[in-house]
Structures are given as C-alpha cells and as structure tokens.
C-alpha cells in the first residue's frame, strides 16, 4: 500500500470542478486501485475519465475513455480497479446523485461525476495486489480439508447459483467437471490441458442469472486461482479468447473475466488465494462464507470456481482424487 499526498492551490481564476454549486456532494477517497493511480497526479486541465454505465446505491461502474472498467464504491473492499470513498456529509449512498451516461472528469486533485458529485483524491492510499506463493505442503493440507470445504459451499449456496441452478444454468457445472474428467486429469500435455480447460469454460460464458452471469463468476474464480498456482509452479495458465468472451456476455462481465484471469482481483479474492500459501484451510472456508454474501449468486459462484480450480490442480499435480468427491457432492445436491 502506498500513500500519496498532493497539494493544490486553487485561485479565484480556476475553473474548479463543482465550484458554485450549492447542491454539490463531496466524497473523500480513501483508496485508489493500482490500475488507476495515475489519476492521483494533479492535472491543471479538465480531463475526461469516462462515463457512468450503471449505478447502484453504494457503487458506480464507469467505462473509461481507455475502454476499461473503473468501480467507484462506498464499500470497504479494495481492488486494483476500485476507488473506495466515504461521504463528507449526510449522504450515505449515491441515490439521486448519479444517472446513466453522466460524464466523469478529473481536475487537479478532484474527480467530478455529473453536476452534483465530487471526489477528493489528495489524501488517497493506493491498493495493489500482493500474493503469497503456494507450496505443495499447503495443497496437501487443503486436500485433507476437501470435505469440509465442500460442506462450507453447500451451506452457503443460494437459489440460482451453479450449486442450486435454475433453467439458465442447469447442468453447467456437472458438464464442466465431466468434460475435464473425461479428458484425463493427469494427461501429461500441460498446454493441451489448459486449452481443454479454456474450451470447457467457454461453454459457461454468459450463462446463468445475475448482473454478472453465474457462469462468468465461476470463470473468474477458477481462472484466478488456477493461474496463480500455475504461475507459481511455472506451468501454463488458462486463458480464454477475450474477443469471443466479449461477444458472449455483457461488457462489465467481460472486463471482470479479463481482470481475474490476469490476477487483478479484490482483496477478498486475494485473501482466499493467499490462504493456500499461508496453509490456512480454516481461513479459506471463513472467507468463502463471507464471499457468498456478495450479490445474489456472484459470491458463491466465484467461490465455487476457486474451489474447483484448487481441486483440479491438486488432482493433476499432486495425485489427489478430489474431483470424484465433487461429482458425488453434486449428485447429492440434485
């Protein structure tokens, strides 16, 4: 985490963002994600950052002028793509302040959103991902805790998620696991194996309910953990064809898939991944429970993706037999 302080001397001649608007609501930035730390550099000119493409009471999604996703949030969860902030007045959410299509601009150490909202960035911290290298000893300890991890997933599942599917995502998880098992979990061709993973994951893309479809959430969780384990042990990552992903799902969901497979994740996901290197199955299960409360099905589907990635990697590279336990678990659930 890096602390960045900036000073600006605003004169009467400055065309300051929000100046003279009695209805302006001020927010203080606490953290800025590493991908957007460039906005902390004071600018003497008004620079467009992007436009609001969706808004919720506690978060805004911005499509930047670079065609990237920026999230502005009142939540405390930090991420390389998020600005976390607090209100400087009685406003506790964004309701009535922001609408679709509002311009987002930067000027000096402030960011304006529409005509009524200003973010002050002068005293912001920077959040950057930091991962703990996993060990085979840790993977073995997680393998021993597989039954408990699956029980934790079962207790956290919600209607419409991949573990309790509806018509739009019925059978997706079963099909994915069956295809990987049929291909041969211990096939010696590592490049061929990740191509098979990518091919099977693509069948989940854009499928299921939710603001981000449940299949996409699974892909995010799976690719982030599998790729960190692979990177740590110098093995090829699973990479989805991004242009095809963009055609199959929403723009926001597409952005998250690209970020996650490149290990650009929020601190909750980082904590889950790091629990393996820390040899803490108990922490993994605790964070799974916390994550499951995110959105309606997003959290539990991301957590399911993380878990299945862990089990597949363990079966392939340390010789465990965890996928059959998952198949049995799914059969009992149905």
C-alpha positions as CSV (number, residue, x, y, z in Angstrom):
1,X,0.0,0.0,0.0
2,X,1.4,3.4,-1.0
3,X,0.4,6.8,0.5
4,X,0.2,9.6,-2.0
5,X,-0.3,13.2,-0.9
6,X,-1.0,16.1,-3.2
7,X,-1.5,19.8,-2.7
8,X,-3.4,22.1,-4.9
9,X,-3.6,25.9,-4.7
10,X,-6.9,26.9,-6.2
11,X,-7.1,30.5,-7.2
12,X,-10.2,32.6,-8.0
13,X,-9.4,32.2,-11.6
14,X,-9.5,28.4,-11.5
15,X,-12.5,26.8,-13.2
16,X,-12.8,24.4,-10.3
17,X,-15.0,21.3,-10.5
18,X,-18.2,21.8,-8.6
19,X,-17.4,25.4,-7.6
20,X,-20.5,27.5,-7.1
21,X,-22.9,24.6,-6.9
22,X,-24.7,24.6,-3.5
23,X,-26.1,21.1,-4.2
24,X,-22.7,19.6,-4.7
25,X,-22.0,16.5,-2.5
26,X,-18.4,15.8,-1.5
27,X,-16.7,12.4,-1.0
28,X,-13.3,11.7,0.3
29,X,-11.2,9.0,-1.5
30,X,-9.6,6.6,0.9
31,X,-8.1,4.1,-1.6
32,X,-7.4,4.1,-5.3
33,X,-6.7,0.9,-7.1
34,X,-3.3,0.4,-8.6
35,X,-4.6,0.4,-12.2
36,X,-5.9,4.0,-11.6
37,X,-3.1,5.5,-9.5
38,X,-2.4,7.8,-12.5
39,X,-5.5,9.8,-11.6
40,X,-3.8,10.9,-8.4
41,X,-1.4,13.1,-10.4
42,X,-2.7,16.6,-10.2
43,X,-3.9,17.9,-13.5
44,X,-4.1,21.6,-14.4
45,X,-6.6,20.9,-17.1
46,X,-10.0,19.2,-17.0
47,X,-9.6,15.7,-18.3
48,X,-12.4,13.3,-19.2
49,X,-12.1,9.9,-17.4
50,X,-15.2,8.2,-18.9
51,X,-19.0,7.8,-18.4
52,X,-21.3,6.1,-15.9
53,X,-22.7,2.9,-17.4
54,X,-24.5,1.6,-14.3
55,X,-25.2,2.9,-10.8
56,X,-26.3,1.3,-7.5
57,X,-26.8,2.9,-4.1
58,X,-23.2,2.0,-3.0
59,X,-21.3,1.6,-6.2
60,X,-20.9,3.1,-9.7
61,X,-19.5,1.4,-12.8
62,X,-17.5,3.7,-15.1
63,X,-16.5,2.9,-18.7
64,X,-13.3,4.8,-19.1
65,X,-12.0,6.6,-22.1
66,X,-9.5,3.8,-22.4
67,X,-12.3,1.3,-22.6
68,X,-11.6,-0.1,-19.2
69,X,-13.8,-0.7,-16.1
70,X,-13.5,1.6,-13.1
71,X,-15.6,0.9,-10.0
72,X,-16.4,3.7,-7.5
73,X,-17.6,2.3,-4.3
74,X,-18.7,3.2,-0.7
75,X,-17.8,-0.4,0.3
76,X,-14.5,-1.1,2.1
77,X,-13.4,-3.9,-0.2
78,X,-10.3,-2.7,-2.0
79,X,-9.3,-3.7,-5.6
80,X,-6.9,-2.6,-8.3
81,X,-9.8,-1.3,-10.3
82,X,-11.7,0.4,-7.5
83,X,-11.9,3.9,-5.9
84,X,-13.1,3.4,-2.3
85,X,-14.5,6.5,-0.6
86,X,-16.5,8.0,2.2
87,X,-19.1,10.8,2.2
88,X,-18.1,14.1,3.8
89,X,-21.7,15.0,4.6
90,X,-25.0,13.2,5.4
91,X,-25.2,11.3,2.2
92,X,-24.6,7.7,2.8
93,X,-25.2,6.5,-0.8
94,X,-25.3,7.6,-4.4
95,X,-29.1,7.6,-4.8
96,X,-30.4,10.6,-6.6
97,X,-26.9,11.9,-7.4
98,X,-25.8,9.9,-10.4
99,X,-27.6,8.6,-13.5
100,X,-26.6,6.5,-16.5
101,X,-24.4,8.5,-19.0
102,X,-23.1,11.1,-16.6
103,X,-19.6,12.4,-17.5
104,X,-16.7,11.6,-15.2
105,X,-13.9,14.3,-15.3
106,X,-10.7,14.9,-13.4
107,X,-9.3,18.3,-12.5
108,X,-6.5,19.0,-10.1
109,X,-7.0,16.6,-7.2
110,X,-10.7,16.1,-7.7
111,X,-13.0,14.0,-9.8
112,X,-16.5,15.1,-10.8
113,X,-19.4,12.9,-11.7
114,X,-22.2,14.8,-13.3
115,X,-23.1,18.1,-11.7
116,X,-23.6,17.1,-8.1
117,X,-20.8,14.8,-7.0
118,X,-17.1,15.4,-6.4
119,X,-14.4,13.0,-5.2
120,X,-11.4,14.5,-3.4
121,X,-8.3,12.3,-4.1
122,X,-5.5,14.3,-2.4
123,X,-5.1,12.0,0.6
124,X,-5.6,8.6,-1.0
125,X,-3.8,5.4,-0.5
126,X,-3.1,3.0,-3.3
127,X,-4.1,-0.6,-3.2
128,X,-2.0,-3.2,-5.1
129,X,-2.4,-6.9,-5.2
130,X,0.2,-9.0,-3.2
131,X,0.1,-12.8,-3.4
132,X,1.7,-15.5,-1.2
133,X,3.5,-18.2,-3.0
134,X,1.7,-21.6,-2.5
135,X,3.5,-24.8,-1.6
136,X,2.8,-28.5,-2.2
137,X,2.6,-28.9,1.5
138,X,-0.2,-26.4,1.7
139,X,-2.0,-28.0,-1.3
140,X,-1.9,-31.3,0.6
141,X,-3.4,-29.7,3.7
142,X,-6.2,-28.3,1.6
143,X,-6.8,-31.6,0.0
144,X,-7.2,-33.2,3.5
145,X,-9.8,-30.5,4.2
146,X,-11.8,-31.1,1.0
147,X,-14.9,-32.5,2.6
148,X,-15.1,-29.5,5.0
149,X,-14.6,-27.1,2.1
150,X,-17.4,-28.7,0.1
151,X,-19.7,-28.6,3.2
152,X,-18.9,-24.9,3.5
153,X,-20.0,-24.4,-0.1
154,X,-23.2,-26.4,0.4
155,X,-24.1,-24.3,3.5
156,X,-23.5,-21.0,1.5
157,X,-25.3,-21.8,-1.7
158,X,-28.3,-19.8,-2.9
159,X,-31.1,-20.4,-5.4
160,X,-29.9,-19.7,-8.9
161,X,-26.2,-20.4,-8.3
162,X,-24.4,-23.2,-10.0
163,X,-24.8,-25.4,-7.0
164,X,-28.5,-24.9,-6.9
165,X,-29.2,-24.0,-10.6
166,X,-32.2,-22.7,-12.4
167,X,-33.1,-23.3,-16.1
168,X,-30.5,-20.9,-17.5
169,X,-27.5,-22.6,-15.8
170,X,-28.8,-26.1,-15.2
171,X,-26.1,-28.7,-15.6
172,X,-23.3,-26.3,-16.4
173,X,-21.1,-27.3,-13.5
174,X,-21.7,-31.0,-13.9
175,X,-20.9,-30.8,-17.6
176,X,-17.6,-28.9,-17.0
177,X,-16.4,-31.4,-14.4
178,X,-17.5,-34.4,-16.6
179,X,-15.6,-33.0,-19.6
180,X,-12.4,-32.4,-17.6
181,X,-12.6,-35.9,-16.0
182,X,-13.2,-37.5,-19.4
183,X,-10.2,-35.6,-21.0
184,X,-7.9,-37.1,-18.4
185,X,-7.0,-35.1,-15.3
186,X,-3.4,-36.4,-15.5
187,X,-2.9,-36.0,-19.2
188,X,0.8,-35.2,-19.5
189,X,0.3,-32.4,-22.1
190,X,0.1,-29.3,-19.9
191,X,-0.6,-27.0,-22.9
192,X,-3.3,-29.3,-24.2
193,X,-4.8,-29.4,-20.7
194,X,-5.2,-25.7,-20.3
195,X,-6.6,-25.5,-23.8
196,X,-9.2,-28.0,-22.8
197,X,-10.0,-26.0,-19.6
198,X,-10.4,-22.9,-21.7
199,X,-12.7,-24.7,-24.2
200,X,-14.9,-26.1,-21.4
201,X,-15.0,-22.8,-19.5
202,X,-16.2,-21.0,-22.7
203,X,-19.3,-23.1,-22.6
204,X,-20.2,-21.4,-19.3
205,X,-19.6,-17.9,-20.6
206,X,-22.7,-15.6,-20.4
207,X,-24.8,-18.4,-18.9
208,X,-27.0,-18.0,-15.8
209,X,-28.8,-15.3,-13.9
210,X,-27.3,-12.2,-12.3
211,X,-25.8,-8.8,-13.1
212,X,-22.7,-10.8,-13.9
213,X,-23.9,-14.2,-15.1
214,X,-23.2,-17.1,-12.8
215,X,-21.1,-18.9,-15.4
216,X,-18.9,-15.8,-15.7
217,X,-18.5,-15.6,-12.0
218,X,-17.3,-19.2,-11.9
219,X,-14.8,-18.5,-14.7
220,X,-13.5,-15.5,-12.7
221,X,-12.9,-17.6,-9.6
222,X,-11.5,-20.6,-11.5
223,X,-9.0,-18.7,-13.7
224,X,-7.7,-16.5,-10.9
225,X,-6.7,-19.4,-8.6
226,X,-5.6,-21.8,-11.3
227,X,-3.4,-19.2,-12.9
228,X,-1.8,-18.2,-9.6
229,X,-1.0,-21.8,-8.8
230,X,0.3,-22.3,-12.4
231,X,2.4,-19.2,-12.4
232,X,3.9,-20.1,-9.0
233,X,5.0,-23.5,-10.3
234,X,6.0,-22.3,-13.8
235,X,3.1,-24.0,-15.7
236,X,0.9,-22.6,-18.4
237,X,-2.1,-20.5,-17.4
238,X,-5.7,-21.0,-18.6
239,X,-6.5,-18.1,-20.9
240,X,-9.9,-17.5,-22.5
241,X,-10.1,-16.0,-26.0
242,X,-11.1,-12.5,-24.9
243,X,-12.7,-11.4,-28.2
244,X,-15.1,-14.4,-28.1
245,X,-15.8,-13.7,-24.4
246,X,-16.8,-10.1,-25.3
247,X,-19.3,-11.5,-27.9
248,X,-20.9,-13.9,-25.4
249,X,-21.5,-11.8,-22.3
250,X,-22.0,-8.2,-21.0
251,X,-19.2,-5.7,-21.3
252,X,-18.8,-5.5,-17.5
253,X,-18.7,-9.2,-17.1
254,X,-16.2,-9.5,-19.9
255,X,-14.0,-6.9,-18.1
256,X,-14.1,-8.9,-14.9
257,X,-13.1,-12.1,-16.7
258,X,-10.1,-10.4,-18.3
259,X,-9.0,-8.9,-15.0
260,X,-9.4,-12.1,-13.0
261,X,-7.5,-14.3,-15.4
262,X,-4.7,-11.8,-15.2
263,X,-4.8,-11.9,-11.4
264,X,-6.3,-8.5,-11.0
265,X,-8.6,-9.2,-8.1
266,X,-10.1,-7.6,-5.0
267,X,-8.8,-8.2,-1.5
268,X,-11.3,-10.8,-0.6
269,X,-10.3,-13.0,-3.6
270,X,-6.7,-12.2,-2.8
271,X,-7.2,-13.4,0.8
272,X,-8.8,-16.7,-0.5
273,X,-5.9,-17.3,-2.9
274,X,-3.3,-16.4,-0.2
275,X,-4.8,-18.8,2.4
276,X,-3.3,-21.6,0.4
277,X,0.2,-20.2,0.6
278,X,-0.5,-19.5,4.3
279,X,-1.6,-23.1,4.8
280,X,-4.9,-21.9,6.3
281,X,-7.9,-24.0,5.2
282,X,-9.9,-22.5,8.0
283,X,-9.3,-19.0,6.7
284,X,-10.3,-20.2,3.2
285,X,-13.6,-21.5,4.5
286,X,-14.3,-18.4,6.5
287,X,-13.6,-16.2,3.5
288,X,-15.8,-18.4,1.4
289,X,-18.7,-17.8,3.7
290,X,-18.1,-14.0,3.6
291,X,-17.7,-14.0,-0.1
292,X,-21.0,-15.9,-0.6
293,X,-22.9,-12.8,0.6
294,X,-21.7,-10.8,-2.4
295,X,-24.6,-10.0,-4.8
296,X,-27.3,-12.7,-5.1
297,X,-25.2,-15.5,-6.6
298,X,-21.9,-13.8,-7.7
299,X,-20.0,-14.5,-4.5
300,X,-20.9,-18.2,-4.1
301,X,-20.2,-18.8,-7.8
302,X,-16.8,-17.2,-7.6
303,X,-16.1,-19.3,-4.6
304,X,-17.2,-22.4,-6.4
305,X,-14.8,-21.6,-9.2
306,X,-11.9,-21.0,-6.8
307,X,-12.6,-24.4,-5.1
308,X,-12.9,-26.4,-8.3
309,X,-9.7,-24.9,-9.6
310,X,-8.0,-25.9,-6.4
311,X,-9.3,-29.5,-6.6
312,X,-8.4,-29.9,-10.3
313,X,-4.9,-28.5,-9.8
314,X,-4.4,-30.8,-6.8
315,X,-5.6,-33.9,-8.7
316,X,-3.4,-33.1,-11.6
317,X,-0.2,-32.3,-9.9
318,X,-0.1,-33.9,-6.5
319,X,-2.2,-37.0,-7.3
320,X,-5.3,-36.5,-5.1
321,X,-8.8,-37.8,-6.0
322,X,-10.9,-34.7,-5.3
323,X,-13.0,-34.4,-8.5
324,X,-14.9,-37.7,-7.7
325,X,-15.8,-36.1,-4.4
326,X,-17.2,-33.1,-6.2
327,X,-19.2,-35.3,-8.5
328,X,-20.6,-37.1,-5.6
329,X,-21.3,-33.8,-3.9
330,X,-23.3,-32.6,-6.9
331,X,-25.3,-35.8,-7.2
332,X,-26.3,-35.5,-3.6
333,X,-27.3,-31.8,-4.2
334,X,-29.5,-32.8,-7.0
